[in-house]
Amino acid sequence: MAEGGGSSRRDGKRYTDLSNEPDKPLPPLQKFTNQPVPQLQDAVKSIHNALQKLPSVQDRVWRGINGNIVGQYKANSVHVWWGASSCSDQVHVTETFLDKKSDRTLFSIKCYEGKIIKNHSAFPNESEIVLPPGTCLRVKSLSNIAAKVHIIDMEQIPYEEPSPEIAPTSSASTDEHHVYLIWLDGFVNKSKDNIETQEQLRQLNNNFKSFEKPDRCESFINQSTNHSRIIIIVGGQIGRQFVPKVHDYAHLKTIFVFCMNKVENEKWVKNHDKVTSLFFSATELF
């Protein structure tokens, strides 16, 4: 689904164009031979790889379903959505899928890893954002804004180890040596060069994350388990305020400062021993 990727674009439309689904059930298969069932990871690899090529977006997204299911979501409970979850950044889009005469539930989700696919979708007007499989969400609050309209407010959090607080149907395991590579900069998704650099960083580390806003990056670091290891690349201007806030987290191991003026930034980084390098060109990273 990346820009310019013909096969990825076809993959996106293949998975979103419901109008091409058959109207009638297919006849039973005949004269088939037994074959090993492929692993789920292999079966969804194509769509997963396509999603990973898109830059992550940090936004408030909405997902709606018919029925009242708030009883399955308690405040502060954690849920892992194992499927790719179709959402929209426009709440009115959910109205086209819901029965307005019956109970319906709206998920209001603060995400940092949504993937914009409207340019690759069969329904571009829906402003669709997909949450990748395995997205971990914490319930912040439950409310009713109108009769038969139930709201579940959630926020995306790092993948967590199973605990009594995690919903039984959504447990997740975390690698004891998980290493996250994070890039924090207000312009991280604003230029072609930055997008290309993200692709290179993602090839270096499958757990690469990008953030435009310091508070969301800090929240991710704060909620990461102490079993994680975090490496940060941060812009010099943001870094002056951000680095002192997160420097003492035990699982934050290394900080790289990306700046245009090394001399000016050397004045403040000398007080933070986890800052191991100042650089002004992305090529210095590789």
N, C-alpha and C positions, 0 to 999 in steps of 0.2 A: 504493500500500500504506500510505499514511499513515492515521492514525486519522481516522475520520469521512469518508474519501474513498471514496464508493461505487464509482466506476469503478476506483480504484486497488486496492480490495479484490478486485474481480472480476478484475482483471489478475493479482493474486497467485495466486488460486485457479485461474485458467485455466492458469497455468504450472506449478502444483504438483500438480494433481489428475490423477494418472496413470490413475486408475480409469476415467476417461471417454474414454480413448484407444480408438480402434476395435480390435476383436479381429482383424479381417481386413484385408488390404491393400486400399486403395481401387482401383477399376478405373481403367484408363488414361484420361487426359483425351482428349476428342475435340472436334473442331471449335473449337479454340482459335486465337487470333490471337497473333502475336508482339508482345510488349511489352517495354520496357526492364526489365532486372533492377534492382530497387531496391537502393540501397547498404545494406550491413549496418548502418551506423549508424542509418539511418532505420527499418530493420526491427525493431531492438531498442529503439527510442527509448522506447516505452511502458513496458517493464519497467525500463529504466534510470532514467527519470524517477521512477517509483514508488519504486525503491530509494533514490534521493537524498532523498526526502522523509522517510525514517526517520533518526533520530539514529544516529550511529556508536557502536558498543560496543567496548570494549577488553577482550578475554577470550582464554582458551585454548580453541580449538575443535579438533574432530576430523573427519577425513574418511577413509573407508576404501575400498579397492578390492581386488578379487581379483587374486592374482598377486604375484610378487616383482619390483618395478621399482626397487629401490634402486640398481641399476647405472646408472640414468639421472640419479641425483641424487648429486653429489659434495659433500663438505663445502666450504662457502663459495661454492658455485655459486649463481647467481641465476636465477630462473625467473619468467616472467610468465604467469599463468593468464588466458587471453583470454576464457574463458567464465565465466558466473556459476557459482560453485562452492558447492554445497550442503554445509554442515557442521553439526555439533551441538556444544553445549558439554557434552554427556554422552557419554562414550566408549562406554558400553554400547549406545547407539543404533546404532553401526556394526555390531554383531554381527548385527543383523537382515538386513543386506545382504550379509554375507560368508559364504563357504564355509569352515566351521571345519575341514574335513578337508584343505584345500589351503593353499598359501602365500597370505598376504594381507599387504597393506601398509597401515599406518596413518600418516596425516599428523597430527602434533601441531603446531598452528599458533598462535603468539602474534600475534594480529591487533589492530589499532587502528581498523579501518574495517569491521568486520562489521555486518551489518544483521539485526536480529531480526525474523523474519517468522512466528513461531509463531501470532500472533493473526490472521494473514491466510492461513495455509497450510491445505491440505486435511488436513494431518497435524500438528495442534497438539501432540500428545504427543511428537513427536520433538525438540522444543526446537531448531528449525532456525534456523541463522544462515547467511546468504548472504554470500560474499565477492564483491564486484562485479567485473564484467569488467575486465581489466587490472590485477588485483592483483599486485604485485611481491613476491616472497618469496626470502629467502636461507636456504640450508640451514645449520643449526647443527651437527647431528650425525646419525649413523646408528647404530642399535642393534637388537638382537634381544632381546625380553623373554621369548620362549618359542619352542619349535620351530615353525617356519613362520609366526611373527609378526614382521614387520619394521617398525621405527619410523623415520620420517623427521621429525626435529625441525626446524621452520622458524619464521622470524619475518618479519612483514611489514615492508618497508622502502619508502622513497620510490621513485618511478619513476626508473629509471636510464638513462643513455645506453648504447648498445651498447659492450661491451668484451670482451676475450678471456675474462674470467671469467664472462660471461653465457652461459647455455646457448644453443646455436645456434637452438633452436626457440622461444626466448623473448626475443629482443632487443626493446628498447623505445627510443624516442627521447624526449628531453626538450626542451621548448621552451626556447630560450636565455634567454628573459625570463619564465620561469614565476614567478608571484607567489602565495605561499601566505599565506592569512589563517588564523591559529591562535587558538583560544580555549582557554586552560588554566584550569580551575577544578574543584575537587572536587565542585561542585554543578551542573556544566554540563548534566547530563542529568537533574537531580532535580526540576525544577519545570516547570509548563506555560509560565510566562513565559520561562524559559531556552530551552525548545524552540522557542517562537515567535521568540525573538531569533535562534536559530541559522538558522531559515528565512530571516529577513531578511538575515543575513550571507551566507548561501549565494547569495542573489540578487545580492549585491554582488560576490561572488567565487566562481567555480565550483570553485576549489581550496581552499575552506574546510575546515578540520579542527578537530575538538574533542577535547580530552584531559582526562581526570579525574586522571591520575597524572603528576607532574612527570618521573619517570624516563623514561617512554615519550615524552613530548613532547621531552625533551632528546635522546633517541635519534633521533627523527625529524629534529630540527634538525641533529644531528651527521652524519647519513647523507645529508642533502640535498646536492646538488651546489652548488658555488660559483657556478654559473650561475643558481641560484634566488634569489629575493628573498623574505624572510619578514617578515611583520608579526604581532605577537603582542598579544593581549588577555589579561591575566593578573589573577587576583584578588590583592588587596593582601596577604593573609595568606600565600599561596603565593609571591607575587612577591618577598618579602623574601629568601627563600633561593634562589629559582630564577633571578631576573634576574642576580645576580652570576656565576652559573655559565655563562650563555649570552651575556652582554652583548657579549663581544668577538668573536663569530662574525662574519666579514666579510659574510655574506649575510643576517644579521639586521639589518634596517634601522630598524624602528620598534617601540616598545613602548608600549601603552596599559595603564594600571593601573586596574582596576575595584575600587573600595573604598567603604566606608561612612564612613570617617574620613579626610578629605583631609589634615587638619592633621598627624595622626600619620604618615601615609605620605609626606608631603612631606619628612620628616626623612631618609629613606633614598634616595628617588628622586633627590635633588639630586646624588648621586654618580654617577649613570648618565645620560649625555647622550642616550642613545637613547630614554629615557622622555620622550615628547613631551606626554603629557596624563594627568591624573588625573580620573576621573569616577565618579559614584555612581549614575547612572541609565543604563540601556541606550538610552534615547531620545537621549542626548547623542551616540551613535555615528552617528546617521542625520541 
